[in-house]
Amino acid sequence: MVIKRFNVLKLAIFQGALMAAFGLLAGLMVLIFGSMFAGALGKPSVGVFGGIGALIFMPIMYGVMGFIGGAIGAFVYNLVAGVVGGIEIDVE
């Protein structure tokens, strides 16, 4: 089997959704650790509100950047695969 090209939009949507999921995990980590450290410093409300902001902002930012990166990656792959012939995969 040879992968000759990728659908740019489909790959970009997939990559954006995958990165948004990672952004959600990263936002949860910021919420948890930011609340712990802010509580230790005596300002728990700052950590909670900053963490909630990260929980909203990070998945969106990761998703947008993943979409853009996926689209660029698929486009470049399609250009290069046209020249060198794509990636060959052996399957059983």
LINURVEN-V419381 format. One line per field, one symbol per residue. phi: phi as a letter, one per 30 degrees, with the letter a starting at -180 (. if undefined). psi: psi as a letter, one per 40 degrees, with the letter a starting at -180 (. if undefined). burial: b if it has 9 or more other ideal C-beta (glycine too) atoms within 8 Angstrom, else e. A space follows every 50 residues. Layout:
phi = ???
psi = ???
burial = ???
//
This chain:
phi = .bdcacddddddddddddddddddddddddddddddddddcibddddddd dddddddddddddddddddddddddddddddddcjjccbcbc
psi = ihhdiihdddddddddddddddddddddddddddddddddeegddddddd dddddddddddddddddddddddddddddddddeeahhhhi.
burial = eebebbebeebbbbbbbbbbbbbbebbbebbbebbbbbbeeeebeebbeb bbebbbbbbbbbbbbbbbbbbebbbebbeebeeeebeeeeee
//
